Amino acid sequence: MADTEKSQNGVARPPIVVVLGHVDHGKSSLLEAIREEFKITSKESGGITQHIGAYVAQFQGKPITFIDTPGHEAFSALRARGADVADLAILVVAAGDGIQPQTKEAIDVIKKAEIPFVVAINKIDIPGADLERTKRDLSGAGVFVEGMGGDVPSIGTSATTKQGIPELLEMLVLLADLQNLKADPTKPGLGVIIESSMDSQRGGVATLLVRQGTVFQGDVLGTKSAVGKAKILEDFQGNSLESVPPSFPARVIGFEQAPRVGEEFQVFESEEEARKGVVETEELKKAPQVVSPETRILNLIVKTDFAGSLEALEGMLLALPQEKVAIRVMHSGVGDIAEGDVKMAQGSKATILGFRVQVGKEALEFAEREKIAIMTFEVIYDLVQAVRTLQEKAEAPEVAVRKEIGALKVLAVFFTEKNRQILGGKVTDGEVRRGAQIEVMRGGEVVGRGRMLNLQRDKKDTGTVEKNQECGISYEGDTQVQAGDELHFFIQE
């Protein structure tokens, strides 16, 4: 639960409301309807919310801060974190769908955070919507709304018709008044990082939520993983700000690197003071993965658009079965795929996975030249399924495929010692390549096999000799070659 300031300087602050519910139950569309109702525009793209967004609406002259959390099952950590920083919650349940997996999880999150909440029974305009049945389903999940033996408020809403939205906001204001929320805006700002990313032009960008004090443009900010100066402050609509008071979200530009989501931030007097609180990166890394000698390793490098997406993806990847093929994330981070990522993949023989990011021109050229695999995705499930496929390929036994490359007619045998010989011949087909394996043919039948130790043309070492050219070969094999034999050269792929 968000802290309530007890000092004499405490003044009323807006409530922070977290919006929770199952994917596709209309959380984001409900917030969009609130923004439309109060003429607030948003730059968020449509579709499933892939990371936390924070918005502010005014109702009856009072601001309300909303935290929109993804319903996607991969983002359970973000939902729990959103509830931890909130004062109130809205549990969104679609009237036609009833209780779903993320609905149950959202109920558990709300109860664990011990925050008051209201149920928005959404999509009541859709055929098949049944408010009373939804209320009964909620009772079965341990949520007893008013009229069903409990005291939890419930309101029927529609993002399409805007029905119930004023009543929902009025209930939030009432619950907030009962909370008597206060903060001291005169103190140095502190709060929580609710999202972060890397911008190729602007560097580390973080969305922060101020819980106490005020953050001013130019303030030095520090978390356990990053330090920065608030060079630019923007509200959720992209408008410039000079300061951010308690309970308000803002996008801050000026971090040296993207801070981790969920970290607390605070304002420091200087960068030197801020750096004292930074924990070395090595201390924050996960413990090394222990696998049996028989287990194969799938090395990955993961880059995502936002830190919240990265956290969710790493959790999903580590949850995959790894008894036969263990997943090792060699490096992960936010931001586009750069040449440095490809070089790291080259050294560790890793596959690069990108989620909603671009591939830099230099990185792409380097990867194509060195045959480094880069895979990018827009849907989180597609990425996870691709990793499953990579595991299956790594688990499958490697099958060597024979590739014929050339043939040679033996013209002379110059030297013989045990299983080694020096031969002279003429290439009759394809090419002869140093290091190739050799099959000895005599009278149309295979009489032995061996390998080439060295290859010369005009008494000089060479890598290949082409058709119709003569050469000398240093041969090692289980059969002694004779003049007139035909040697077939092949490689295993």
C-alpha positions in Angstrom: 0.0 0.0 0.0 1.2 3.5 -0.8 2.6 5.3 2.2 0.5 7.9 3.9 2.4 11.0 5.2 1.8 11.6 8.9 3.8 14.9 9.3 2.3 18.3 9.9 3.2 19.3 6.4 1.0 16.5 4.9 -1.6 17.7 2.4 -4.2 15.7 0.5 -2.9 13.8 -2.5 -4.7 12.1 -5.4 -5.4 8.4 -5.1 -3.3 5.9 -7.1 -5.6 3.3 -8.7 -4.4 0.0 -10.2 -6.6 -1.6 -12.8 -6.5 -5.4 -12.8 -8.2 -8.2 -14.6 -8.0 -11.0 -17.1 -6.6 -10.4 -20.6 -9.3 -9.2 -23.1 -11.8 -8.3 -20.3 -11.5 -4.6 -21.3 -9.2 -3.0 -18.8 -7.4 -0.8 -21.4 -10.6 0.0 -23.3 -12.2 1.1 -20.1 -9.3 3.4 -19.4 -9.5 4.6 -23.0 -13.2 5.4 -22.4 -12.3 7.4 -19.2 -9.7 9.4 -21.2 -12.3 10.0 -24.0 -14.9 11.0 -21.5 -12.6 13.6 -20.0 -11.0 14.7 -23.3 -7.7 13.2 -22.4 -5.6 11.8 -25.3 -3.1 9.0 -25.1 -0.2 8.0 -27.3 -0.5 4.3 -26.2 -1.0 1.9 -29.1 -3.9 -0.4 -29.2 -4.0 -4.2 -28.5 -2.8 -6.0 -25.5 -1.0 -3.7 -23.0 2.5 -5.1 -23.0 3.8 -3.0 -20.1 2.4 -0.8 -17.4 1.0 2.6 -18.5 0.1 5.4 -16.1 -2.6 8.0 -16.8 -4.3 10.8 -14.9 -8.0 11.8 -15.2 -9.9 14.6 -13.5 -13.3 13.9 -12.0 -15.3 16.6 -10.2 -12.1 18.7 -10.1 -10.1 15.9 -8.4 -7.2 14.1 -10.2 -7.0 10.3 -10.2 -3.9 8.4 -11.2 -4.5 5.1 -13.0 -1.9 2.3 -13.4 -2.9 0.0 -16.2 -1.4 -3.5 -15.9 -1.2 -6.2 -18.6 -3.7 -9.0 -18.3 -1.2 -11.3 -20.2 -0.2 -14.2 -17.8 3.5 -13.5 -18.4 3.2 -10.2 -16.5 2.2 -11.4 -13.1 5.2 -9.6 -11.4 4.1 -6.3 -12.9 0.5 -6.7 -11.7 1.7 -7.5 -8.1 4.0 -4.5 -8.2 1.2 -2.2 -9.5 -0.9 -3.2 -6.5 1.9 -2.6 -4.1 2.2 1.0 -5.1 -1.6 1.7 -5.3 -4.1 3.0 -2.8 -7.1 1.5 -4.5 -7.9 -1.1 -7.2 -10.4 -1.7 -9.9 -11.1 -5.4 -10.6 -12.4 -5.6 -14.2 -14.5 -8.7 -15.0 -16.3 -9.1 -18.4 -20.0 -9.7 -17.8 -20.1 -12.5 -20.4 -16.9 -14.3 -19.5 -17.0 -14.6 -15.8 -14.0 -15.6 -13.6 -10.9 -16.4 -15.6 -7.3 -17.4 -14.6 -6.0 -13.8 -14.4 -9.2 -12.7 -12.6 -8.4 -15.2 -9.8 -4.8 -14.0 -9.7 -5.9 -10.3 -9.6 -8.1 -11.1 -6.6 -5.2 -12.7 -4.8 -3.0 -9.7 -5.6 -5.6 -7.2 -4.3 -6.0 -9.2 -1.1 -2.3 -9.5 -0.5 -1.8 -5.8 -1.0 -4.7 -5.2 1.4 -6.2 -2.3 -0.6 -9.9 -1.3 -1.0 -11.3 -2.1 -4.4 -14.3 -1.8 -6.6 -15.5 -4.4 -9.2 -16.2 -3.0 -12.7 -18.5 -5.6 -14.4 -17.5 -4.6 -17.9 -19.0 -5.2 -21.4 -22.6 -5.1 -20.1 -23.7 -3.9 -23.6 -22.7 -7.1 -25.2 -25.4 -9.8 -25.8 -25.1 -12.6 -23.2 -23.9 -10.2 -20.4 -25.3 -11.3 -17.1 -24.5 -9.1 -14.1 -26.2 -11.3 -11.5 -24.4 -14.4 -12.7 -21.1 -12.6 -12.7 -21.8 -11.5 -9.1 -22.5 -15.1 -8.1 -19.2 -16.2 -9.9 -17.4 -13.6 -7.9 -18.8 -15.0 -4.6 -17.4 -18.4 -5.6 -14.0 -16.7 -6.0 -14.2 -15.2 -2.6 -15.3 -11.6 -3.6 -18.6 -10.7 -2.0 -20.1 -7.6 -3.6 -22.9 -5.4 -2.2 -26.2 -7.2 -2.5 -24.5 -10.6 -2.4 -23.7 -10.6 1.3 -20.6 -8.5 1.1 -19.4 -4.8 1.1 -17.4 -4.7 -2.1 -18.9 -2.1 -4.5 -19.7 -3.3 -8.0 -20.7 -1.2 -11.0 -21.8 -2.3 -14.4 -19.7 -0.5 -17.1 -19.4 -0.3 -20.9 -16.3 1.1 -22.6 -18.4 1.5 -25.8 -21.4 3.3 -24.4 -19.6 4.9 -21.4 -22.3 3.5 -19.2 -21.3 3.4 -15.5 -18.0 5.3 -15.9 -19.1 8.4 -13.9 -20.4 6.1 -11.2 -17.1 4.2 -11.2 -15.1 7.4 -10.8 -17.4 8.7 -8.1 -16.9 5.5 -6.1 -13.1 5.9 -6.4 -13.3 9.4 -5.1 -15.4 8.3 -2.2 -13.1 5.4 -1.3 -10.1 7.8 -1.6 -11.7 10.3 0.8 -12.2 7.5 3.3 -8.5 6.7 3.0 -7.5 10.3 3.9 -4.5 10.1 1.7 -1.7 12.7 2.4 1.9 13.5 1.4 4.4 16.2 2.0 5.3 17.9 -1.4 8.0 20.0 0.2 10.3 17.0 0.7 12.8 15.7 -1.9 11.0 13.3 -4.3 10.9 9.6 -3.9 8.8 6.8 -5.4 8.9 3.8 -7.7 10.1 3.0 -11.3 7.1 1.5 -13.0 8.7 1.1 -16.4 11.9 1.8 -18.3 13.4 1.6 -21.7 16.4 2.6 -23.8 16.0 5.3 -26.5 18.6 5.4 -29.2 18.6 9.2 -29.2 17.6 10.0 -25.6 19.3 7.2 -23.6 17.7 5.7 -20.5 14.0 6.6 -20.2 12.0 5.7 -17.1 8.3 6.1 -16.1 8.3 7.0 -12.4 5.5 7.3 -9.9 6.1 9.9 -7.1 4.9 8.7 -3.7 6.3 11.4 -1.5 7.8 14.8 -2.1 8.3 16.5 -5.5 10.6 15.8 -8.4 11.8 18.9 -10.2 13.4 19.2 -13.6 17.2 19.1 -13.1 17.0 16.9 -10.0 19.6 14.1 -9.6 17.8 10.7 -9.3 19.2 7.4 -8.2 18.1 3.8 -7.9 20.0 0.7 -7.0 20.9 0.1 -10.6 21.0 3.5 -12.3 21.8 7.2 -11.8 20.5 10.1 -13.9 19.5 13.7 -14.0 16.0 14.7 -14.8 16.9 16.6 -18.0 13.3 16.3 -19.3 10.1 15.6 -17.5 6.9 14.7 -19.4 3.4 13.7 -18.5 1.7 10.7 -20.0 0.6 12.8 -23.0 4.2 13.9 -23.8 3.7 17.5 -22.4 6.7 19.1 -20.7 6.7 19.4 -16.9 8.7 21.5 -14.5 7.8 19.4 -11.5 6.0 16.2 -10.5 4.0 16.2 -7.2 3.0 13.2 -5.1 0.8 10.5 -6.7 1.6 11.7 -10.2 3.4 9.7 -12.9 6.0 11.1 -15.3 8.4 10.1 -17.9 11.9 11.2 -17.1 14.7 11.4 -19.6 18.3 11.6 -18.4 19.2 8.2 -16.9 22.6 6.9 -18.0 21.0 3.5 -18.4 17.5 2.1 -18.0 16.8 1.4 -14.3 15.1 -1.8 -13.3 11.3 -1.8 -12.9 10.1 -2.0 -9.4 13.1 -0.2 -8.0 12.6 2.7 -5.6 14.1 6.0 -6.6 14.9 9.1 -4.7 16.3 12.6 -5.3 19.9 13.2 -4.2 21.9 16.4 -3.7 24.6 15.3 -6.2 25.5 12.5 -8.6 28.3 11.4 -6.2 25.8 10.9 -3.5 23.4 9.0 -5.9 26.2 6.7 -7.0 26.9 5.6 -3.4 23.5 3.8 -3.5 24.1 2.0 -6.8 24.7 -1.7 -6.3 27.3 -3.1 -8.7 25.7 -4.9 -11.7 27.3 -8.2 -10.8 25.5 -8.2 -7.4 22.2 -7.9 -9.2 22.7 -10.7 -11.6 21.0 -14.1 -11.2 23.0 -17.0 -9.6 24.8 -19.0 -12.3 22.8 -21.9 -13.7 23.9 -25.4 -12.7 23.3 -28.1 -15.2 24.4 -31.7 -15.5 27.2 -32.7 -17.9 24.7 -34.5 -20.1 22.4 -31.5 -20.6 22.8 -29.5 -23.8 22.9 -25.7 -23.5 20.9 -23.3 -25.6 22.6 -19.8 -25.4 20.4 -16.8 -25.9 20.7 -13.0 -26.0 17.4 -11.3 -25.3 16.5 -7.6 -26.1 13.1 -6.1 -25.5 11.4 -2.7 -25.8 10.7 -2.2 -22.1 12.1 -3.5 -18.9 8.7 -5.0 -17.9 8.7 -7.0 -21.1 12.2 -8.3 -20.4 11.3 -9.3 -16.8 8.2 -11.2 -18.1 10.1 -12.9 -20.9 13.0 -14.1 -18.7 10.5 -15.6 -16.3 8.7 -17.5 -19.1 11.9 -18.8 -20.6 13.2 -20.0 -17.3 9.9 -21.8 -16.7 10.3 -23.9 -19.9 11.4 -27.6 -19.3 15.2 -27.7 -19.2 16.1 -31.2 -18.3 17.5 -32.1 -21.7 18.2 -28.6 -23.2 19.0 -25.9 -20.6 18.4 -22.3 -21.5 21.2 -19.9 -20.7 20.5 -16.2 -21.2 24.0 -14.9 -21.8 22.9 -11.3 -21.9 19.6 -9.4 -21.7 18.6 -5.7 -21.9 16.3 -3.1 -23.2 16.8 -1.3 -26.5 17.4 -2.2 -30.1 19.8 -5.0 -31.2 23.2 -3.5 -31.7 26.5 -4.7 -33.2 27.8 -5.4 -29.7 25.0 -7.9 -29.2 25.9 -9.7 -32.3 29.6 -9.9 -31.4 28.6 -11.3 -28.0 26.5 -13.9 -29.8 29.4 -14.8 -32.0 31.6 -15.5 -29.1 29.0 -17.6 -27.2 27.3 -19.2 -30.3 24.0 -17.7 -29.1 20.8 -16.9 -30.9 19.6 -13.3 -30.6 15.9 -12.8 -29.7 14.3 -9.4 -30.0 10.8 -8.5 -28.7 9.3 -5.3 -30.3 12.8 -3.9 -31.1 14.6 -3.0 -34.3 17.9 -4.4 -35.6 20.6 -1.8 -36.2 22.1 -1.6 -39.8 25.6 -2.5 -38.6 24.3 -5.3 -36.4 22.3 -6.8 -39.3 25.2 -6.6 -41.7 27.6 -8.2 -39.1 25.1 -11.0 -38.4 24.6 -11.8 -42.1 28.3 -11.9 -42.7 29.0 -14.1 -39.7 25.8 -16.1 -40.0 24.5 -15.2 -36.5 20.8 -15.9 -36.1 18.6 -12.9 -35.2 14.9 -13.5 -34.6 12.4 -10.7 -33.8 8.9 -10.9 -32.6 5.8 -8.8 -31.9 3.9 -11.3 -29.9 5.3 -12.8 -26.7 3.9 -16.3 -27.2 5.5 -16.5 -30.7 8.9 -15.8 -29.1 8.5 -18.5 -26.4 7.3 -21.0 -29.0 10.4 -20.2 -31.1 12.6 -21.0 -28.1 10.8 -24.3 -27.7 11.5 -25.1 -31.3 15.2 -24.3 -30.8 15.3 -26.6 -27.8 13.8 -29.4 -29.8 16.4 -28.9 -32.5 19.2 -28.8 -30.0 17.9 -32.0 -28.4 17.7 -33.9 -31.7 20.8 -36.0 -32.5 23.0 -34.4 -35.1 22.9 -36.3 -38.4 26.0 -35.9 -40.6 25.1 -35.5 -44.3 27.7 -36.5 -46.9 28.4 -33.9 -49.6 30.5 -35.0 -52.6 32.9 -32.3 -53.7 35.2 -34.0 -56.3 37.1 -36.9 -57.8 40.7 -37.6 -58.8 42.5 -40.2 -60.9 45.7 -41.5 -59.3 48.6 -41.2 -61.7 51.5 -42.2 -59.5 52.5 -43.3 -56.0 55.6 -41.5 -54.9 56.0 -42.6 -51.3 54.5 -45.3 -49.0 55.1 -45.8 -45.2 52.6 -47.8 -43.1 49.3 -46.1 -43.5 50.6 -42.9 -45.2 51.3 -42.2 -48.8 52.2 -39.4 -51.2 50.2 -39.6 -54.4 50.1 -37.7 -57.7 46.9 -37.4 -59.7 44.6 -35.3 -61.9 41.2 -33.9 -60.8 38.5 -35.4 -63.0 35.4 -33.9 -61.4 34.6 -31.0 -59.0 37.5 -30.0 -56.9 39.9 -31.5 -54.4 39.9 -29.7 -51.0 42.4 -29.9 -48.2 40.9 -31.6 -45.1 38.3 -33.6 -47.1 37.6 -37.3 -46.5 38.6 -39.8 -49.2 36.9 -42.9 -50.5 39.2 -45.2 -52.6 37.6 -46.8 -55.6 39.2 -49.7 -57.6 37.4 -51.5 -60.4 34.2 -49.7 -59.5 34.2 -50.9 -55.9 35.0 -49.1 -52.6 38.2 -50.7 -51.3 39.1 -48.3 -48.5 38.7 -44.9 -46.8 41.1 -42.2 -45.6 41.7 -38.5 -45.3 43.9 -35.9 -46.9 46.7 -34.5 -44.7 48.1 -32.0 -47.2 47.5 -30.8 -50.8 50.0 -29.3 -53.2 50.0 -27.8 -56.7 53.3 -27.0 -58.5 55.0 -28.1 -55.2 53.3 -25.4 -53.2 50.7 -25.9 -50.5 47.2 -24.9 -51.5 43.6 -25.2 -50.2 41.9 -26.4 -53.4 42.7 -27.8 -56.8 40.1 -27.6 -59.5 39.0 -30.0 -62.4 41.6 -30.9 -65.0 44.4 -29.8 -62.8 47.2 -32.0 -61.4 48.2 -32.1 -57.8 50.1 -33.9 -55.1 48.3 -35.4 -52.1 49.5 -36.5 -48.7 47.1 -39.4 -47.9 46.4 -41.3 -44.7 44.1 -44.3 -44.7 43.4 -48.0 -44.0 44.2 -49.1 -47.6 47.2 -48.6 -49.7 46.4 -46.7 -52.9 47.6 -47.9 -56.3 48.1 -46.0 -59.6 44.9 -46.1 -61.6 42.7 -45.9 -58.5 40.0 -43.3 -58.3 39.6 -41.1 -55.2 36.3 -39.6 -54.3 36.4 -36.6 -52.0 33.6 -35.7 -49.7 32.8 -33.7 -46.5 30.3 -34.3 -43.7 27.9 -31.5 -42.9 
